């Protein structure tokens, strides 16, 4: 067939020059154009023509007037007569031509994943394509750029970064060396490429979380230390010669970068996956394979098929959730992440039950040569099916009590009026997000955006996020009772805020009352001091306490304290301590301390949540 192509190059060029593309597939004229899922990006990267491709011309042509649309031309040999041109078009989100440097692709598509993982999200990059199409070249360059971005000091805050790199093929992986003897022997367990290919077991713990039992995590602090690990993994990765590529990757390489934030120990760690998928192979490239190579090819293609179903299923599930979950008639998609070792390891990326937000980028690498038009079509068809388009329907009716109905403009207005003092910069917190999209931000990312506003404290950022989520939860509950009814009055008492709104204009030290919550600074060396912010609930002035009442250090309150101390009036208070749930607090009426008014820093508003039975800071 290749000789037929060589003989018909002039005719092919003539047919291509005469080609007039038809418009790409569009909805009906009266239907609104669908929009891609915001957290999913599918791109195609064209590999440059190499000397090994011979003199055959390219077969892939992006359309300048239609971004994301790619024409693929194929030369067919009819039973009689001259060669015919068959043309196809495919659509993805982005197309990077052969002259596009990897740095530009990184900035445009992959770079947003780094701060996303840095602030507690899950980001994943997949490189997919035919063997020899440039996947490993793309991912290895991305790993270097990610190392510079993540460990070069350009991101805010201190993080601990850990790297693990393993190798899989289909439902298993290759060990140190192929088994001797039979070609169809079972492969070894999953190897750790950073631990001399030691075996790793893919297990699920009692909480349903996939664990890589036996894999080493390496703490990295500089770009050079991370790149040294990447180079070590590359040297251990297994390759084989195929009909198409002398050093074909016969496995999936998974580089997992875990980001731990010491300042938010209770929050989930951010994770960034960089996945170099094994090369798919056409049937004509496997004619000289042994039984072992054929079995590997079947496993690779099967795992890639499962991966496609998982990526698309998760994107559909996210689209359903991002639309406010109002698609009661739409069935939740099935995501078969347990059907292959690769997707099982990436379970928390694909599992629709997880509440963690994920961003995914798929780069489909294609060879533009006319000789490889069939596998290029398969790669683009695979990439095109990963795109999930949302029908552009009318927005839900605006409800000031429900954040899922807010547009970006409405959300910004609410942020300006409800984020406390100083108000959070709405342009920093929600540059493009609507209400549902802001709710899906990881907590560390939400708080990091709030802290970009000058003078905003971490406590304010946390409490503001809690306020937004409380509104979202309240909107799903039954309508509120009318004011003045007993139930409404009881609901008002679920916050420590003074019921009289005029009281807020008076400095809190001039209106201290029972039930007020304040933050305070314990004396140096005090046994009552807790990590982070210390809070207490005011009970009464210390001198009014009856005999027999002691504080935490076992001092008698009525005998040991006078009306005023060296620093002003004193109050008997109950301690507020962190609860086991993140950002929640317990009130301990039996753990009492006496606090000088001058050690009180500011009033804090606590709200009681009936469902969890904990208190939360509110703005």
Secondary structure, DSSP 4 states (H G I P E B T S, - for coil): -HHHHHHTHHHHHHHHHH--PPPPP---TTSPPPEE-TTEEEEEEEEPP-GGGTTPPB-EEE-TTSTTEEEEEEEE--SSSS-EEEEEEEE-SEEE-TT--HHHHIIIIIHHHHHHHHTT-EEEEEEEEBTTSSHHHHHHHHHHHHHHHHHSS-SSS--EEEEEEEEEBTTB---SSPPSS-TTPPPP-EEETTTTTEEEEEEE-TTS-EEEETPPPEEE-SHHHHHHHHHHHHHHS-EE--SS-TTEE-SEEEEEEEEE-GGGTTSPPEEEEEEEPPPB--GGGGTT--HHHHHHHHHHHHHHHHHHHHHHHHHHHHHHHHTTT--TTSPPPP--GGGSHHHHHTHHHH-TT--S-EEEEEEEEEE-BGGGHHHHHHHHHHHHHH--EE--PPPPPP-TT-GGG--HHHHHHHHHHHS-SSPP-HHHH-SS--HHHHHTS-HHHHHHHHTTSTT--HHHHHHHHHHHHHHHHHHHSPPPPPTTSHHHHHHHTTB-S-S-GGGGGS-GGGS--TT-EEEE-PPTT-TT--SS-EEEEEEEEGGGPPTT-B-TT--BHHHH--SEETTEEEEEEEEEEE-SSTT-EEEEEEEEEEEEGGGEEEEEEEEEETTTTEEEEE-
